């Protein structure tokens, strides 16, 4: 049993929960929402809500990571809806750290490719993006995702299939556009 799970009716240890799961929740938020201070804000809000609802957590119904993911995903959806209503441009996902030995031209090209992939992921419908990020980027299994999202396994595979198709289609369109621009 994880140290953050309650035992004998005790309340959930949110500090231990943060230590065990904040990196995962933060990565997921970053991939869903893009880089910016809002990621830290929503991460903090996720654990504030977890603290406020710690007495209602039931370890027999969900793993702590599943429960936290649900809180974070709901906050993510709310943030996206709010940003859309305000008409703000959604930021792209943050670029990963550069490699120390790469030359400036290679590093710039790598960063441009990462930004392009991140932009495509941001354009996926949320339910497809959710499964795509958890499976392709976070490396969770289909069964883990089904449990986390409380979905039938078949639905996970369907959403992943649709997301992959949309991703490939977007890459093809962007590649064709880049070829046309290079020829012009």
KOLVO-74048 format. One record per residue (C-alpha): residue number from 1; residue in one letter; x, y, z. Coordinates in nm, 2 decimals. Last residue first. Example, Ala and Ser with C-alpha at 12.3 -4.5 7.8 and 13.67 -1.06 7.14 Angstrom:
<r 2 "s" <1.37 -0.11 0.71>>
<r 1 "a" <1.23 -0.45 0.78>>
! end
This chain:
<r 184 "x" <0.79 2.86 -5.36>>
<r 183 "x" <0.93 2.51 -5.35>>
<r 182 "x" <1.00 2.52 -4.97>>
<r 181 "x" <0.64 2.65 -4.91>>
<r 180 "x" <0.49 2.37 -5.11>>
<r 179 "x" <0.70 2.11 -4.92>>
<r 178 "x" <0.60 2.27 -4.59>>
<r 177 "x" <0.23 2.25 -4.68>>
<r 176 "x" <0.27 1.88 -4.78>>
<r 175 "x" <0.44 1.81 -4.45>>
<r 174 "x" <0.17 1.99 -4.26>>
<r 173 "x" <-0.11 1.80 -4.43>>
<r 172 "x" <0.07 1.47 -4.37>>
<r 171 "x" <0.14 1.55 -4.01>>
<r 170 "x" <-0.23 1.64 -3.96>>
<r 169 "x" <-0.35 1.32 -4.11>>
<r 168 "x" <-0.11 1.11 -3.90>>
<r 167 "x" <-0.23 1.28 -3.58>>
<r 166 "x" <-0.60 1.24 -3.69>>
<r 165 "x" <-0.54 0.87 -3.75>>
<r 164 "x" <-0.35 0.83 -3.42>>
<r 163 "x" <-0.63 1.01 -3.23>>
<r 162 "x" <-0.90 0.79 -3.39>>
<r 161 "x" <-0.70 0.47 -3.30>>
<r 160 "x" <-0.64 0.60 -2.95>>
<r 159 "x" <-1.01 0.68 -2.90>>
<r 158 "x" <-1.11 0.34 -3.03>>
<r 157 "x" <-0.86 0.16 -2.81>>
<r 156 "x" <-0.97 0.35 -2.50>>
<r 155 "x" <-1.34 0.28 -2.59>>
<r 154 "x" <-1.26 -0.09 -2.62>>
<r 153 "x" <-1.11 -0.09 -2.27>>
<r 152 "x" <-1.44 0.03 -2.12>>
<r 151 "x" <-1.39 0.37 -1.96>>
<r 150 "x" <-1.33 0.48 -1.60>>
<r 149 "x" <-1.06 0.73 -1.71>>
<r 148 "x" <-0.80 0.58 -1.48>>
<r 147 "x" <-0.92 0.23 -1.51>>
<r 146 "x" <-0.93 0.24 -1.89>>
<r 145 "x" <-0.60 0.42 -1.90>>
<r 144 "x" <-0.43 0.15 -1.69>>
<r 143 "x" <-0.59 -0.12 -1.91>>
<r 142 "x" <-0.46 0.05 -2.23>>
<r 141 "x" <-0.11 0.06 -2.08>>
<r 140 "x" <0.05 0.39 -1.97>>
<r 139 "x" <0.35 0.51 -2.16>>
<r 138 "x" <0.32 0.88 -2.07>>
<r 137 "x" <0.37 1.00 -2.43>>
<r 136 "x" <0.19 0.74 -2.64>>
<r 135 "x" <-0.06 0.60 -2.40>>
<r 134 "x" <-0.15 0.89 -2.16>>
<r 133 "x" <-0.10 1.15 -2.43>>
<r 132 "x" <-0.31 0.97 -2.69>>
<r 131 "x" <-0.59 0.88 -2.44>>
<r 130 "x" <-0.63 1.24 -2.33>>
<r 129 "x" <-0.58 1.38 -2.68>>
<r 128 "x" <-0.87 1.16 -2.80>>
<r 127 "x" <-1.11 1.28 -2.52>>
<r 126 "x" <-0.98 1.64 -2.57>>
<r 125 "x" <-1.03 1.66 -2.95>>
<r 124 "x" <-0.68 1.67 -3.11>>
<r 123 "x" <-0.55 2.02 -3.19>>
<r 122 "x" <-0.32 2.03 -2.89>>
<r 121 "x" <-0.15 1.71 -3.02>>
<r 120 "x" <-0.08 1.88 -3.35>>
<r 119 "x" <0.07 2.18 -3.18>>
<r 118 "x" <0.29 1.95 -2.97>>
<r 117 "x" <0.42 1.77 -3.28>>
<r 116 "x" <0.50 2.10 -3.44>>
<r 115 "x" <0.67 2.24 -3.13>>
<r 114 "x" <0.88 1.92 -3.11>>
<r 113 "x" <0.98 1.95 -3.48>>
<r 112 "x" <1.07 2.32 -3.43>>
<r 111 "x" <1.28 2.23 -3.13>>
<r 110 "x" <1.47 1.96 -3.32>>
<r 109 "x" <1.54 2.20 -3.61>>
<r 108 "x" <1.67 2.46 -3.36>>
<r 107 "x" <1.88 2.20 -3.19>>
<r 106 "x" <2.03 2.08 -3.52>>
<r 105 "x" <2.11 2.44 -3.63>>
<r 104 "x" <2.26 2.53 -3.29>>
<r 103 "x" <2.47 2.22 -3.26>>
<r 102 "x" <2.37 1.94 -3.04>>
<r 101 "x" <2.60 1.83 -2.76>>
<r 100 "x" <2.40 1.95 -2.46>>
<r 99 "x" <2.06 1.83 -2.57>>
<r 98 "x" <1.79 2.09 -2.54>>
<r 97 "x" <1.54 2.06 -2.26>>
<r 96 "x" <1.19 1.98 -2.38>>
<r 95 "x" <0.98 2.24 -2.54>>
<r 94 "x" <0.66 2.34 -2.36>>
<r 93 "x" <0.32 2.25 -2.51>>
<r 92 "x" <0.16 2.52 -2.72>>
<r 91 "x" <-0.03 2.80 -2.58>>
<r 90 "x" <-0.40 2.83 -2.64>>
<r 89 "x" <-0.50 3.16 -2.80>>
<r 88 "x" <-0.74 3.35 -2.59>>
<r 87 "x" <-1.10 3.40 -2.70>>
<r 86 "x" <-1.23 3.45 -2.35>>
<r 85 "x" <-1.48 3.18 -2.40>>
<r 84 "x" <-1.20 2.95 -2.53>>
<r 83 "x" <-0.98 3.01 -2.23>>
<r 82 "x" <-1.27 2.93 -2.00>>
<r 81 "x" <-1.35 2.61 -2.18>>
<r 80 "x" <-0.99 2.51 -2.18>>
<r 79 "x" <-0.95 2.59 -1.81>>
<r 78 "x" <-1.26 2.39 -1.72>>
<r 77 "x" <-1.14 2.09 -1.92>>
<r 76 "x" <-0.81 2.11 -1.75>>
<r 75 "x" <-0.97 2.14 -1.40>>
<r 74 "x" <-1.17 1.83 -1.48>>
<r 73 "x" <-0.86 1.65 -1.60>>
<r 72 "x" <-0.67 1.74 -1.29>>
<r 71 "x" <-0.94 1.61 -1.05>>
<r 70 "x" <-0.97 1.29 -1.25>>
<r 69 "x" <-0.60 1.25 -1.26>>
<r 68 "x" <-0.58 1.29 -0.89>>
<r 67 "x" <-0.84 1.01 -0.84>>
<r 66 "x" <-0.66 0.78 -1.08>>
<r 65 "x" <-0.32 0.85 -0.92>>
<r 64 "x" <-0.46 0.78 -0.58>>
<r 63 "x" <-0.60 0.44 -0.69>>
<r 62 "x" <-0.97 0.42 -0.72>>
<r 61 "x" <-1.28 0.25 -0.56>>
<r 60 "x" <-1.13 0.06 -0.27>>
<r 59 "x" <-0.90 0.36 -0.19>>
<r 58 "x" <-1.20 0.57 -0.12>>
<r 57 "x" <-1.12 0.94 -0.10>>
<r 56 "x" <-1.40 1.13 0.08>>
<r 55 "x" <-1.18 1.25 0.37>>
<r 54 "x" <-0.92 1.39 0.13>>
<r 53 "x" <-1.17 1.62 -0.04>>
<r 52 "x" <-1.03 1.95 0.07>>
<r 51 "x" <-0.67 1.82 0.04>>
<r 50 "x" <-0.74 1.67 -0.30>>
<r 49 "x" <-0.90 2.00 -0.41>>
<r 48 "x" <-0.58 2.18 -0.29>>
<r 47 "x" <-0.38 1.92 -0.47>>
<r 46 "x" <-0.55 1.98 -0.81>>
<r 45 "x" <-0.54 2.36 -0.75>>
<r 44 "x" <-0.16 2.35 -0.72>>
<r 43 "x" <-0.13 2.15 -1.04>>
<r 42 "x" <-0.38 2.40 -1.20>>
<r 41 "x" <-0.17 2.70 -1.09>>
<r 40 "x" <0.15 2.53 -1.20>>
<r 39 "x" <0.01 2.46 -1.54>>
<r 38 "x" <-0.14 2.81 -1.56>>
<r 37 "x" <0.21 2.95 -1.54>>
<r 36 "x" <0.27 2.85 -1.89>>
<r 35 "x" <0.35 2.56 -2.12>>
<r 34 "x" <0.08 2.38 -2.30>>
<r 33 "x" <-0.26 2.27 -2.17>>
<r 32 "x" <-0.29 1.89 -2.22>>
<r 31 "x" <0.08 1.81 -2.23>>
<r 30 "x" <0.17 2.04 -1.94>>
<r 29 "x" <-0.12 1.91 -1.74>>
<r 28 "x" <-0.01 1.55 -1.80>>
<r 27 "x" <0.35 1.63 -1.70>>
<r 26 "x" <0.23 1.81 -1.38>>
<r 25 "x" <0.01 1.52 -1.28>>
<r 24 "x" <0.30 1.27 -1.33>>
<r 23 "x" <0.54 1.49 -1.14>>
<r 22 "x" <0.29 1.56 -0.86>>
<r 21 "x" <0.22 1.19 -0.79>>
<r 20 "x" <0.44 1.05 -0.51>>
<r 19 "x" <0.55 1.36 -0.33>>
<r 18 "x" <0.20 1.52 -0.37>>
<r 17 "x" <0.03 1.21 -0.23>>
<r 16 "x" <0.28 1.21 0.06>>
<r 15 "x" <0.17 1.57 0.14>>
<r 14 "x" <-0.20 1.47 0.08>>
<r 13 "x" <-0.19 1.20 0.35>>
<r 12 "x" <-0.54 1.06 0.29>>
<r 11 "x" <-0.76 1.06 0.60>>
<r 10 "x" <-0.76 0.76 0.83>>
<r 9 "x" <-1.04 0.51 0.79>>
<r 8 "x" <-0.82 0.21 0.89>>
<r 7 "x" <-0.56 0.29 0.63>>
<r 6 "x" <-0.56 0.59 0.40>>
<r 5 "x" <-0.34 0.57 0.10>>
<r 4 "x" <-0.05 0.82 0.08>>
<r 3 "x" <0.21 0.57 0.20>>
<r 2 "x" <0.13 0.35 -0.09>>
<r 1 "x" <0.00 0.00 0.00>>
! end
